[in-house]
Structure formats: C-alpha cells, structure tokens
C-alpha cells in the first residue's frame, strides 16, 4: 500500500471509514497509527467512535509517507521508526521531570547551585506543603530536625488531614522524641513502624533487614530518593545527594517497596 505512491496512499486513507472496516486487526492498526501520530480521525458518531470515524494522514504521517515512497521503505519500517521516535520523546520528557537535590554545608552550596541542584530543605518544604492525601517516609535515623525545619509545613499537612507514615531503623532517644512530636501534630493520622534486626551476641545489629534506604513519597505521585537521613548531622553538616522524580512507573514501584517494608516491619508502639 505505502509503496504505491504518496498521493494514492493519502487518497486511499481518506476513503477509510471505520464503519466500513469490519476487520478487528485493521481497526487495531488504525488506532496504533493514530497513537503514533501518523493518522487522525474525525468521529462521526460520539456514541460509537470506534466504529464510526473517518481517517486522514497527519502532517507527520505525510512526511513519513513521502520519505517511504522515495526510499521504498517497507510499511513495518515506517511504523517502527514512529514507535522509536515516540519512545525517545517519552523518555526525554520523563528525564526532564528528574531533578537533582542536594544537602551540603554552606561552603559547597553556591557551587552545587551552579549545577541547578536544588536544596533539600527547600524541596521538602514545598513537597510537604503541596501534599494532599498521604506522605510516606523511609529514613534509618530520625531526630527533631524534622520538627525544627518543617514544623509549619507539618502543621499545614495536619490541618488538611494528610496522613503520615514513617519507617525507620534506629529507636534512639532522639527518634522517640521526634515520634512523640509527630504524634502531637498528626494524632490519629500518624503511624510508624521499624525495620531492624535485633543485636545478637558477637554480631552487629545492622544486617540485611536493617533499613538503609532513604526516600519520601508524596501522594504516590512524587518521590525523593536521597542519601540523606532526617537528622541534624545529615541535613546540616553532611554532603548528601538525591533525585526528585515524578515518573509514574518508577514512583509506583517505590510505593510498592514502601508497602512491602510496611507489611514486614514491626508495628508501632507507645
């Protein structure tokens, strides 16, 4: 079909009406070409758009058709090229949603910002403020820096009935103080669990079951994955780096990791 000449092919496409196309495979191919931006359709009946539409080539479709007739490319090559271009465009669009987030002492801050890296405190303030339904946090270590830095944002979350779920490893006095403060703010909308391995004689307690990952999920739409703990040392003195991303498929996987950890961790206690 595509090798019979661009003008003839365009004319034939213009004569296609879905109601005259009984073959399901042909309709599926029309829909695929539409998704790739090679065809466009005019719906003739909104109540049954699949079976009542007329089709025409898009400008992109015309260009690829002309290229095909000049080089005698087979039909499959044209479609494969369109699919590759679409995939590349999607990847590029997704990569534009990935941002670098850093935590560092003042002497490094200006240098990092020249790379368009964003400050972790600023990012977390923005994320907490914009949350609507639920925030999930995984951090091995936790202290009152979460209150000192983000009290206003946390209280705003509480007023909106945003739920906060926390998973950590170290149950130190500092962690207990932070948990107590979070309970005061969120009340019944706060829950925490601990993933750790008990210390055994002759062995360190930090083993494969101890949490070392650090990430924060906002409404199952945005994830901050970072080397940073929510502690004074980590946020004030260490050099930490992470990425903020909103790629749906990746965020969904991170959310599933959180759910697995939540189910397998120890229930919270007073």
Residue frames as qw, qx, qy, qz and C-alpha x, y, z in Angstrom:
[[0.000, 0.884, 0.467, 0.000, 0.00, 0.00, 0.00],
 [0.265, -0.869, 0.057, 0.413, 2.61, 2.53, 1.02],
 [0.437, -0.292, 0.559, 0.641, 4.78, 1.79, -1.98],
 [0.400, 0.589, 0.649, 0.269, 2.07, 2.72, -4.50],
 [0.219, 0.469, 0.145, 0.843, 2.86, 6.42, -4.21],
 [0.101, -0.167, -0.528, 0.826, 2.22, 9.06, -1.60],
 [0.375, 0.037, -0.100, -0.921, -0.73, 10.70, -3.33],
 [0.622, -0.119, -0.664, -0.397, -2.53, 7.43, -3.99],
 [0.440, -0.181, -0.781, 0.405, -1.96, 6.28, -0.42],
 [0.055, 0.126, 0.361, -0.922, -3.25, 9.54, 1.02],
 [0.519, -0.027, -0.327, -0.789, -6.36, 9.27, -1.15],
 [0.617, -0.150, -0.764, -0.114, -6.98, 5.70, -0.02],
 [0.265, -0.160, -0.680, 0.665, -6.58, 6.65, 3.63],
 [0.244, 0.055, 0.112, -0.962, -9.09, 9.47, 3.20],
 [0.610, -0.078, -0.507, -0.604, -11.63, 6.95, 1.92],
 [0.392, -0.090, -0.877, 0.264, -11.37, 4.79, 5.03],
 [0.511, -0.460, 0.070, -0.723, -14.36, 4.89, 7.31],
 [0.182, -0.265, 0.873, -0.366, -14.38, 2.76, 10.43],
 [0.714, 0.167, 0.404, -0.547, -17.94, 1.64, 9.76],
 [0.803, 0.483, -0.249, -0.247, -16.70, 0.06, 6.53],
 [0.300, 0.520, -0.773, 0.205, -13.78, -1.60, 8.26],
 [0.870, -0.320, -0.140, -0.347, -15.00, -4.86, 9.73],
 [0.810, 0.126, -0.465, 0.336, -11.65, -6.49, 10.41],
 [0.583, -0.803, -0.086, 0.082, -10.72, -6.02, 14.09],
 [0.740, -0.217, 0.148, 0.619, -6.99, -6.22, 13.30],
 [0.342, 0.524, 0.268, 0.733, -7.31, -3.38, 10.78],
 [0.304, -0.872, -0.193, -0.331, -9.09, -1.24, 13.35],
 [0.741, -0.592, 0.003, 0.317, -6.41, -2.02, 15.91],
 [0.635, 0.089, 0.211, 0.738, -3.77, -0.93, 13.40],
 [0.074, 0.748, 0.267, 0.603, -5.63, 2.30, 12.70],
 [0.530, -0.838, -0.107, -0.078, -5.68, 3.05, 16.42],
 [0.776, -0.332, 0.105, 0.525, -1.97, 2.28, 16.70],
 [0.460, 0.368, 0.251, 0.768, -1.14, 4.64, 13.84],
 [0.195, -0.856, -0.225, -0.422, -3.30, 7.28, 15.48],
 [0.691, -0.694, -0.034, 0.199, -1.40, 6.83, 18.76],
 [0.700, -0.115, 0.212, 0.673, 1.89, 7.24, 16.88],
 [0.033, 0.722, 0.024, -0.690, 0.63, 10.49, 15.38],
 [0.201, -0.096, 0.722, 0.655, 0.56, 9.20, 11.79],
 [0.135, -0.466, -0.723, -0.492, -3.22, 9.21, 11.40],
 [0.186, 0.084, 0.425, -0.882, -6.02, 11.35, 12.74],
 [0.024, -0.404, -0.886, -0.224, -9.69, 10.62, 12.78],
 [0.322, -0.158, -0.002, -0.933, -12.92, 12.52, 12.61],
 [0.145, 0.196, 0.914, -0.325, -15.52, 10.95, 14.84],
 [0.267, -0.217, -0.551, -0.761, -18.85, 10.61, 13.06],
 [0.668, -0.520, -0.393, -0.361, -20.80, 9.22, 16.00],
 [0.094, -0.592, 0.575, -0.557, -19.74, 10.09, 19.57],
 [0.825, -0.259, 0.268, -0.425, -21.80, 7.19, 20.86],
 [0.943, 0.010, 0.299, 0.146, -19.67, 4.68, 18.94],
 [0.102, 0.885, -0.348, -0.292, -16.41, 6.39, 17.93],
 [0.448, -0.348, 0.779, 0.265, -14.53, 3.16, 17.21],
 [0.485, 0.318, 0.788, 0.207, -16.99, 2.02, 14.55],
 [0.304, 0.851, 0.401, 0.147, -17.97, 5.40, 13.15],
 [0.272, -0.782, 0.195, 0.526, -14.95, 7.52, 12.21],
 [0.722, 0.671, 0.006, 0.167, -13.18, 8.70, 9.09],
 [0.727, -0.458, 0.172, 0.482, -9.38, 8.81, 8.87],
 [0.481, 0.856, -0.085, 0.170, -6.71, 11.04, 7.30],
 [0.758, 0.096, -0.235, 0.600, -2.96, 11.37, 7.42],
 [0.334, -0.881, -0.079, 0.326, -1.41, 13.87, 9.82],
 [0.293, 0.901, -0.319, -0.026, 1.40, 16.15, 8.69],
 [0.383, -0.556, 0.738, 0.008, 3.81, 13.77, 10.41],
 [0.764, 0.174, 0.620, -0.031, 2.21, 10.88, 8.55],
 [0.614, 0.785, 0.058, -0.052, 2.53, 12.68, 5.19],
 [0.036, 0.842, -0.538, -0.033, 6.21, 13.40, 5.78],
 [0.512, -0.328, 0.794, -0.002, 6.98, 9.82, 6.70],
 [0.765, 0.435, 0.467, -0.086, 4.95, 8.59, 3.73],
 [0.467, 0.861, -0.190, -0.069, 6.85, 10.79, 1.30],
 [0.171, -0.685, 0.708, 0.007, 10.12, 9.57, 2.78],
 [0.684, -0.048, 0.724, -0.074, 8.96, 5.97, 2.43],
 [0.742, 0.607, 0.278, -0.071, 7.92, 6.28, -1.20],
 [0.293, 0.879, -0.374, -0.043, 11.22, 7.93, -2.09],
 [0.082, -0.570, 0.812, -0.095, 13.33, 5.27, -0.40],
 [0.738, -0.010, -0.581, -0.343, 10.90, 2.34, -0.84],
 [0.121, -0.272, 0.793, -0.532, 10.85, 1.64, 2.87],
 [0.354, -0.311, -0.865, -0.172, 8.52, -1.18, 3.85],
 [0.454, -0.672, -0.260, -0.524, 5.46, -0.38, 5.95],
 [0.794, -0.483, -0.311, 0.202, 6.90, -2.05, 9.06],
 [0.567, 0.059, -0.142, 0.809, 9.99, 0.18, 8.95],
 [0.082, -0.538, -0.127, -0.829, 7.86, 3.32, 8.94],
 [0.666, -0.625, -0.253, -0.317, 5.80, 2.21, 11.91],
 [0.816, -0.275, -0.257, 0.439, 8.86, 1.02, 13.82],
 [0.376, 0.276, -0.072, 0.882, 10.55, 4.38, 13.22],
 [0.329, -0.613, -0.155, -0.702, 7.48, 6.20, 14.51],
 [0.804, -0.523, -0.280, -0.037, 7.39, 3.99, 17.60],
 [0.710, -0.056, -0.213, 0.668, 11.09, 4.59, 18.29],
 [0.121, 0.431, 0.005, 0.894, 10.63, 8.36, 17.94],
 [0.554, -0.625, -0.226, -0.502, 7.64, 8.25, 20.27],
 [0.845, -0.383, -0.285, 0.241, 9.56, 6.21, 22.85],
 [0.547, 0.125, -0.147, 0.814, 12.55, 8.55, 22.69],
 [0.131, -0.551, -0.088, -0.820, 10.29, 11.58, 23.10],
 [0.718, -0.589, -0.274, -0.249, 8.61, 9.96, 26.10],
 [0.798, -0.224, -0.254, 0.498, 11.96, 9.16, 27.74],
 [0.328, 0.300, -0.061, 0.893, 13.22, 12.69, 27.14],
 [0.378, -0.619, -0.177, -0.666, 10.04, 14.12, 28.64],
 [0.818, -0.502, -0.282, 0.018, 10.36, 11.87, 31.68],
 [0.697, -0.023, -0.210, 0.685, 14.01, 12.80, 32.19],
 [0.056, 0.521, 0.014, 0.852, 13.01, 16.45, 32.25],
 [0.619, -0.645, -0.179, -0.410, 10.96, 15.65, 35.36],
 [0.845, -0.269, -0.271, 0.375, 14.04, 14.37, 37.25],
 [0.017, 0.907, -0.181, 0.379, 15.73, 16.99, 39.42],
 [0.637, 0.119, -0.555, 0.521, 18.93, 16.77, 41.45],
 [0.485, -0.817, -0.079, -0.300, 18.54, 17.55, 45.15],
 [0.596, 0.282, -0.517, 0.546, 21.50, 18.21, 47.45],
 [0.571, -0.815, -0.100, -0.023, 22.22, 18.72, 51.13],
 [0.719, 0.264, -0.199, 0.611, 25.53, 20.36, 51.91],
 [0.418, -0.579, -0.231, 0.661, 27.40, 22.77, 54.18],
 [0.191, 0.912, 0.134, -0.337, 27.35, 26.44, 53.21],
 [0.201, -0.639, 0.521, 0.530, 30.80, 26.38, 51.61],
 [0.288, 0.036, 0.857, 0.425, 29.53, 23.99, 48.89],
 [0.362, 0.610, 0.612, -0.350, 26.07, 25.45, 48.39],
 [0.294, 0.761, -0.138, -0.561, 26.88, 28.06, 45.72],
 [0.004, 0.406, -0.818, -0.408, 28.93, 25.60, 43.71],
 [0.259, 0.238, 0.936, -0.010, 26.17, 22.98, 43.74],
 [0.344, 0.701, 0.434, -0.450, 23.54, 25.55, 42.79],
 [0.147, 0.597, -0.470, -0.634, 25.53, 26.44, 39.69],
 [0.012, 0.055, -0.952, -0.301, 24.60, 22.94, 38.51],
 [0.538, -0.221, -0.282, -0.763, 20.90, 23.75, 39.04],
 [0.431, -0.178, -0.856, 0.222, 20.83, 21.41, 42.03],
 [0.423, -0.651, -0.188, -0.601, 18.02, 22.16, 44.45],
 [0.053, -0.379, 0.693, -0.611, 18.37, 22.41, 48.21],
 [0.333, -0.222, -0.916, -0.007, 16.78, 19.52, 50.09],
 [0.020, -0.377, -0.598, 0.707, 15.20, 21.72, 52.76],
 [0.313, 0.302, -0.133, -0.891, 13.53, 23.91, 50.14],
 [0.414, 0.024, -0.780, -0.469, 12.32, 20.87, 48.23],
 [0.255, -0.281, -0.894, 0.240, 10.87, 19.18, 51.32],
 [0.121, 0.359, 0.381, -0.843, 9.10, 22.34, 52.41],
 [0.412, 0.230, -0.372, -0.800, 7.50, 22.57, 49.01],
 [0.412, -0.042, -0.879, -0.237, 6.55, 18.89, 48.90],
 [0.131, -0.307, -0.806, 0.488, 5.08, 18.83, 52.39],
 [0.221, 0.349, 0.190, -0.891, 3.07, 21.98, 51.68],
 [0.466, 0.227, -0.473, -0.712, 1.69, 20.59, 48.43],
 [0.085, -0.041, -0.995, 0.035, 0.74, 17.17, 49.82],
 [0.533, -0.185, -0.210, -0.799, -2.95, 16.33, 49.72],
 [0.872, -0.206, -0.289, -0.336, -3.55, 12.76, 50.88],
 [0.915, -0.383, 0.065, 0.112, -0.56, 10.89, 52.24],
 [0.227, 0.806, -0.534, 0.118, 3.16, 11.25, 52.84],
 [0.979, -0.179, -0.041, 0.091, 5.37, 8.17, 53.30],
 [0.052, 0.859, -0.490, 0.141, 8.88, 8.49, 54.73],
 [0.964, -0.106, -0.128, 0.210, 11.66, 5.92, 55.00],
 [0.161, 0.813, -0.418, 0.372, 14.72, 7.05, 56.96],
 [0.719, -0.037, -0.621, 0.309, 17.07, 4.88, 59.04],
 [0.382, -0.262, -0.460, 0.757, 17.71, 7.68, 61.54],
 [0.119, -0.747, -0.407, -0.513, 15.42, 10.44, 62.72],
 [0.347, -0.314, -0.491, 0.735, 15.63, 13.29, 65.23],
 [0.050, 0.755, 0.466, -0.458, 13.97, 16.61, 65.97],
 [0.140, -0.263, 0.391, 0.871, 15.33, 18.27, 62.84],
 [0.005, 0.411, 0.792, 0.453, 12.09, 17.22, 61.12],
 [0.183, -0.814, -0.525, 0.169, 10.21, 19.41, 63.61],
 [0.319, -0.612, 0.036, 0.723, 12.76, 22.24, 63.74],
 [0.156, -0.150, 0.546, 0.809, 12.92, 22.60, 59.96],
 [0.194, -0.208, -0.717, -0.636, 9.39, 21.70, 58.88],
 [0.049, 0.324, 0.760, -0.561, 7.02, 22.39, 61.77],
 [0.360, 0.403, 0.060, -0.839, 4.92, 24.89, 59.81],
 [0.457, 0.230, -0.662, -0.548, 4.61, 22.57, 56.82],
 [0.217, -0.096, -0.963, 0.126, 3.77, 19.57, 59.02],
 [0.173, 0.370, 0.589, -0.697, 1.06, 21.51, 60.83],
 [0.443, 0.363, -0.246, -0.782, -0.35, 22.57, 57.47],
 [0.373, 0.087, -0.883, -0.270, -0.46, 18.91, 56.45],
 [0.047, -0.221, -0.874, 0.429, -2.27, 18.05, 59.66],
 [0.324, 0.386, 0.268, -0.821, -4.92, 20.70, 59.07],
 [0.539, 0.324, -0.459, -0.628, -5.57, 19.15, 55.65],
 [0.881, -0.120, 0.358, -0.284, -5.89, 15.67, 57.23],
 [0.602, 0.560, -0.568, -0.049, -2.84, 14.41, 55.33],
 [0.941, -0.335, 0.055, -0.008, -1.72, 11.01, 56.65],
 [0.144, 0.773, -0.612, 0.087, 1.92, 10.48, 57.59],
 [0.992, -0.129, -0.006, 0.016, 3.53, 7.02, 57.58],
 [0.019, 0.830, -0.550, 0.094, 7.09, 6.60, 58.82],
 [0.985, -0.044, -0.108, 0.130, 9.50, 3.65, 58.63],
 [0.035, 0.847, -0.488, 0.207, 12.88, 3.83, 60.39],
 [0.790, 0.111, -0.573, 0.190, 15.54, 1.62, 61.98],
 [0.383, 0.143, -0.575, 0.708, 17.18, 3.29, 64.98],
 [0.456, -0.728, -0.448, -0.249, 14.92, 3.61, 68.05],
 [0.444, 0.078, -0.402, 0.797, 17.11, 6.05, 69.94],
 [0.120, -0.597, -0.508, 0.610, 16.01, 8.68, 72.43],
 [0.051, 0.339, -0.235, -0.910, 16.21, 11.30, 69.65],
 [0.213, -0.153, -0.795, -0.548, 13.95, 9.17, 67.46],
 [0.218, -0.522, -0.800, 0.200, 11.46, 8.70, 70.28],
 [0.059, -0.525, -0.239, 0.815, 11.34, 12.46, 70.88],
 [0.151, 0.177, -0.484, -0.844, 10.67, 13.11, 67.19],
 [0.240, -0.302, -0.880, -0.278, 7.94, 10.46, 67.10],
 [0.150, -0.559, -0.647, 0.497, 6.28, 11.98, 70.15],
 [0.049, 0.444, -0.038, -0.894, 6.28, 15.42, 68.47],
 [0.209, 0.019, -0.700, -0.683, 4.82, 13.99, 65.25],
 [0.200, -0.438, -0.876, 0.042, 2.05, 12.28, 67.23],
 [0.052, -0.553, -0.402, 0.728, 1.20, 15.60, 68.80],
 [0.152, 0.346, -0.312, -0.872, 0.86, 17.19, 65.37],
 [0.383, 0.068, -0.709, -0.588, -0.89, 14.44, 63.38],
 [0.632, -0.126, 0.488, -0.589, -2.69, 12.49, 66.13],
 [0.797, 0.119, 0.573, -0.148, -4.54, 9.55, 64.52],
 [0.694, 0.711, -0.053, -0.096, -3.18, 10.39, 61.06],
 [0.133, 0.736, -0.660, 0.070, 0.34, 9.35, 62.09],
 [0.977, -0.162, 0.126, -0.064, 1.67, 5.79, 62.12],
 [0.154, 0.759, -0.633, -0.027, 5.20, 4.41, 62.31],
 [0.997, -0.075, 0.033, -0.004, 6.98, 1.12, 62.02],
 [0.235, -0.771, 0.579, 0.120, 10.50, -0.10, 62.50],
 [0.937, 0.306, -0.168, 0.022, 12.59, -2.40, 60.32],
 [0.023, -0.745, 0.637, -0.197, 15.66, -3.72, 62.11],
 [0.829, 0.015, -0.556, 0.049, 17.39, -6.89, 63.16],
 [0.652, -0.750, 0.067, -0.088, 17.93, -7.46, 66.89],
 [0.128, 0.739, -0.644, 0.148, 21.52, -7.39, 68.08],
 [0.976, -0.129, -0.174, -0.019, 22.91, -10.89, 68.53],
 [0.598, -0.698, 0.333, 0.211, 25.93, -11.70, 70.63],
 [0.583, -0.249, 0.560, 0.534, 29.06, -11.38, 68.56],
 [0.348, 0.433, 0.603, 0.572, 27.21, -9.80, 65.64],
 [0.035, 0.123, 0.037, -0.991, 26.27, -6.26, 64.70],
 [0.378, 0.494, 0.656, -0.428, 22.57, -5.45, 64.59],
 [0.395, 0.657, -0.173, -0.618, 22.86, -3.70, 61.22],
 [0.442, -0.039, 0.854, 0.272, 22.20, -6.53, 58.82],
 [0.047, 0.186, 0.706, 0.682, 20.27, -7.11, 55.60],
 [0.168, -0.671, -0.712, -0.118, 16.96, -6.47, 57.38],
 [0.247, -0.615, -0.249, 0.706, 18.02, -3.10, 58.73],
 [0.387, 0.868, 0.307, 0.057, 16.71, -0.13, 56.75],
 [0.475, -0.343, 0.199, 0.786, 19.40, 1.83, 54.94],
 [0.221, 0.506, 0.547, 0.629, 17.26, 3.24, 52.13],
 [0.023, -0.474, -0.320, 0.820, 16.05, 6.84, 52.35],
 [0.015, 0.275, 0.592, 0.758, 13.08, 8.03, 50.37],
 [0.222, 0.369, 0.470, -0.770, 9.95, 10.15, 50.69],
 [0.082, 0.361, 0.792, 0.485, 6.73, 9.66, 48.72],
 [0.207, 0.258, 0.240, -0.912, 4.15, 12.39, 48.25],
 [0.647, 0.363, 0.219, -0.634, 0.61, 11.30, 47.33],
 [0.754, 0.116, 0.623, 0.173, 2.00, 8.40, 45.25],
 [0.534, 0.830, 0.157, 0.044, 2.94, 10.97, 42.60],
 [0.272, 0.836, -0.387, 0.276, 6.38, 12.32, 43.53],
 [0.909, -0.334, -0.110, 0.226, 9.36, 10.59, 45.13],
 [0.051, 0.875, -0.451, 0.168, 12.54, 11.98, 46.65],
 [0.970, -0.095, -0.104, 0.198, 15.23, 9.29, 46.78],
 [0.103, 0.881, -0.333, 0.319, 18.30, 10.51, 48.62],
 [0.643, 0.119, -0.619, 0.435, 21.30, 9.56, 50.75],
 [0.086, -0.436, 0.316, -0.838, 20.01, 11.97, 53.40],
 [0.333, -0.410, -0.804, 0.272, 18.70, 10.93, 56.82],
 [0.219, -0.800, -0.240, -0.505, 16.26, 13.24, 58.59],
 [0.698, -0.512, -0.256, 0.430, 18.82, 14.14, 61.24],
 [0.124, -0.957, 0.084, 0.248, 20.71, 17.27, 62.27],
 [0.487, -0.464, 0.566, 0.477, 24.06, 15.87, 61.14],
 [0.514, 0.307, 0.694, 0.399, 22.77, 14.77, 57.76],
 [0.230, 0.848, 0.436, 0.193, 20.89, 17.98, 56.98],
 [0.173, -0.975, 0.059, 0.129, 23.37, 20.45, 58.45],
 [0.336, -0.736, 0.536, 0.243, 26.87, 19.04, 58.02],
 [0.651, -0.010, 0.708, 0.275, 26.94, 16.16, 55.54],
 [0.278, 0.385, -0.478, -0.739, 27.13, 16.31, 51.77],
 [0.514, 0.243, 0.807, -0.159, 24.12, 14.34, 50.54],
 [0.244, 0.266, -0.482, -0.799, 22.60, 13.92, 47.11],
 [0.436, 0.299, 0.831, -0.174, 19.39, 12.54, 45.68],
 [0.049, -0.118, -0.594, -0.795, 16.87, 12.84, 42.88],
 [0.417, 0.352, 0.477, -0.689, 13.32, 14.12, 42.84],
 [0.069, 0.040, -0.798, -0.597, 11.22, 12.36, 40.24],
 [0.566, 0.241, 0.375, -0.693, 7.63, 12.03, 39.12],
 [0.379, 0.216, -0.776, -0.455, 7.90, 9.26, 36.52],
 [0.768, -0.212, 0.047, -0.602, 4.69, 7.36, 37.20],
 [0.916, 0.068, -0.394, -0.041, 6.01, 3.83, 36.67],
 [0.471, 0.303, -0.591, 0.581, 9.05, 4.47, 38.89],
 [0.301, -0.347, 0.377, -0.804, 7.06, 6.16, 41.67],
 [0.865, -0.157, -0.133, -0.458, 4.61, 3.26, 41.67],
 [0.819, 0.121, -0.514, 0.224, 7.48, 0.79, 42.17],
 [0.183, 0.329, -0.538, 0.754, 8.92, 2.87, 45.01],
 [0.582, -0.297, 0.158, -0.740, 5.49, 2.97, 46.62],
 [0.926, -0.059, -0.320, -0.193, 5.26, -0.81, 46.36],
 [0.568, 0.244, -0.594, 0.515, 8.66, -1.12, 48.05],
 [0.205, -0.342, 0.411, -0.820, 7.34, 1.01, 50.90],
 [0.800, -0.195, -0.054, -0.565, 4.26, -1.21, 51.21],
 [0.852, 0.084, -0.505, 0.114, 6.41, -4.35, 51.36],
 [0.315, 0.273, -0.575, 0.704, 8.56, -2.82, 54.09],
 [0.442, -0.325, 0.206, -0.810, 5.47, -1.67, 55.98],
 [0.893, -0.145, -0.239, -0.353, 3.91, -5.12, 55.99],
 [0.839, 0.076, -0.459, 0.281, 7.13, -6.83, 57.07],
 [0.192, 0.451, -0.442, 0.751, 8.10, -4.30, 59.77],
 [0.263, -0.299, -0.776, 0.489, 7.33, -4.15, 63.46],
 [0.145, -0.797, -0.493, -0.316, 4.10, -2.43, 64.45],
 [0.072, 0.599, -0.240, 0.760, 4.36, 0.91, 66.19],
 [0.580, -0.458, -0.612, 0.282, 4.34, 1.18, 69.93],
 [0.204, -0.936, -0.069, -0.279, 3.97, 3.94, 72.53]]
